[in-house]
Amino acid sequence: MLGYLVTDGRGAADALMREVAKRLQSRGLSVAGAVQVNHETDPEKKCHMDLHVLTGRTVIRISQDLGALSKGCRLDPDGLERAVGLVAAALETDPDLLIVNKFGKQEIDGRGFRPVVGEALTRGIPVLLAVNPGSLDAFEGFAAGLAHRLPDNVEQVVSWCLSQSMPDDDGESVSGIA
């Protein structure tokens, strides 16, 4: 019930997660969560990062401009926590699936979407998330062997999501990817 993917390339996971969410919603699945959209401004500046909350039209900027010479983390923790609150509230609607844009530094530290992921799994809601290669060891510690690594392929990820969220006639999840 916990699927994750690791991709190569800047923004690749974000694009894949957005496409998966779009396809699942077009099939009528109730999808809670948030996907990230990066907005490039110019080559001299870092991109703006926005989270699109999947249960509405809310878009929350999660990056902050720290100046051209800054080397620190640009994440706006207040923006992230606003998105987390909206996604946590959406779990009350008993969605078919939760999509989280990333298991990153905030989640490693026990913040961000980590409590929402735990709550979804406790409620039996399947979860899909992306993991940066540098966060993989910490994620695997969190998942305790219960996570399924998915291929870097939209169709296969959609298939896995459908297999987890659509029960067959016996109430069991429809099997998809091995």
C-alpha positions in Angstrom: 0.0 0.0 0.0 3.1 2.3 0.0 4.6 2.8 -3.4 7.5 5.0 -4.2 9.6 6.1 -7.1 13.1 7.4 -7.5 13.9 9.3 -10.7 17.0 10.9 -12.3 17.0 14.5 -13.5 15.8 17.7 -12.0 12.0 17.9 -11.9 11.5 14.4 -13.4 9.7 13.0 -10.4 7.5 16.1 -10.2 6.4 15.8 -13.8 5.8 12.0 -13.4 3.7 12.5 -10.3 1.6 15.3 -11.9 0.9 13.0 -14.9 0.0 10.1 -12.7 -2.4 12.2 -10.6 -4.0 13.6 -13.8 -4.5 10.2 -15.3 -6.0 8.8 -12.0 -8.3 11.7 -11.6 -9.5 11.4 -15.2 -10.4 7.7 -14.4 -12.6 9.0 -11.6 -10.4 8.1 -8.6 -10.6 10.4 -5.6 -7.0 11.4 -5.1 -5.8 13.5 -2.1 -2.3 14.9 -1.8 -0.1 17.5 -3.5 2.1 17.6 -6.6 4.9 20.0 -7.2 5.3 22.4 -10.1 8.6 24.2 -10.6 8.5 27.6 -12.4 11.8 28.6 -14.0 12.3 32.4 -13.9 15.7 33.0 -15.5 19.0 31.1 -15.6 20.5 33.2 -12.8 17.8 32.4 -10.3 16.5 29.3 -8.7 13.0 28.2 -9.7 9.9 28.9 -7.7 8.3 25.7 -6.2 4.6 25.4 -5.9 2.4 22.6 -4.5 -0.9 22.0 -6.2 -3.3 20.5 -3.7 -5.2 17.7 -5.5 -8.5 18.1 -3.8 -9.2 21.6 -5.1 -7.6 24.4 -6.9 -5.3 25.6 -4.1 -1.7 26.3 -5.1 0.8 27.1 -2.4 4.3 28.5 -3.0 6.7 26.4 -0.9 9.9 28.2 -1.9 11.3 31.5 -0.7 13.7 33.9 -2.3 16.8 34.0 -0.1 18.8 36.1 -2.6 21.1 35.2 -5.5 24.1 34.2 -3.4 22.2 32.1 -0.9 23.2 28.5 -0.5 20.7 27.6 2.2 17.5 25.7 1.9 14.8 27.7 0.0 11.9 25.7 1.4 9.3 27.9 3.0 8.2 25.7 6.0 5.1 27.7 6.6 3.9 27.2 3.0 4.7 23.5 3.3 2.7 23.2 6.6 -0.3 25.0 5.0 -0.3 22.4 2.2 0.1 19.6 4.7 -2.9 20.8 6.7 -5.1 20.9 3.6 -4.0 17.4 2.6 -4.5 16.1 6.1 -8.1 17.5 6.1 -8.7 15.7 2.7 -8.1 12.4 4.4 -11.5 12.9 6.1 -13.2 12.3 2.7 -11.7 8.8 2.5 -9.9 9.2 -0.8 -8.9 6.2 -3.0 -5.2 7.3 -2.9 -2.8 9.7 -1.4 -0.1 11.2 -3.6 2.8 13.1 -1.9 5.2 15.0 -4.1 8.3 14.0 -2.1 9.6 12.3 1.0 12.4 14.8 1.7 14.3 16.5 4.5 11.2 17.7 6.4 9.7 14.1 6.3 13.1 12.6 7.4 12.9 14.9 10.4 9.4 13.8 11.3 7.7 16.9 9.8 6.1 17.8 6.5 3.9 15.1 5.0 5.3 12.3 7.2 2.4 12.3 9.7 -0.2 12.4 6.8 1.5 9.4 5.1 1.3 7.5 8.4 -2.4 8.5 8.9 -3.3 7.4 5.4 -1.7 4.1 5.8 -3.4 3.5 9.2 -6.7 4.2 7.5 -5.9 1.8 4.7 -5.5 4.5 2.0 -2.7 3.6 -0.5 0.1 6.1 -0.7 2.4 7.0 -3.7 5.3 9.3 -3.2 8.7 10.2 -4.7 12.0 9.9 -2.9 15.2 11.7 -3.8 18.2 9.4 -4.1 19.8 11.2 -1.2 16.8 10.5 1.0 16.4 6.9 0.1 18.1 5.4 3.2 16.0 7.4 5.5 12.8 6.6 3.6 13.6 2.9 3.7 14.1 3.2 7.5 10.7 4.9 7.8 9.0 2.3 5.5 10.5 -0.6 7.4 10.4 -2.9 4.4 6.7 -2.3 3.6 7.3 0.0 0.6 7.2 -1.1 -3.0 9.7 0.6 -5.4 8.0 1.4 -8.7 9.6 1.8 -12.1 10.1 5.3 -13.5 7.2 4.8 -16.0 3.9 6.6 -15.9 1.8 3.7 -17.2 3.3 1.2 -14.7 2.8 3.6 -11.8 -0.8 4.3 -12.8 -1.3 0.5 -13.0 0.1 0.0 -9.5 -2.1 2.8 -8.1 -5.2 1.3 -9.7 -4.3 -2.1 -8.3 -4.0 -0.7 -4.8 -7.1 1.5 -4.8 -9.7 -0.5 -6.8 -10.9 -3.6 -4.9 -12.2 -6.6 -6.9 -15.5 -8.3 -6.2 -14.1 -10.0 -3.1 -13.0 -6.7 -1.5 -9.3 -7.4 -2.2 -7.1 -5.1 -4.2 -6.8 -5.9 -7.8 -3.3 -7.1 -8.4 -1.2 -5.2 -10.9 2.6 -4.9 -10.9 4.5 -7.7 -9.3 
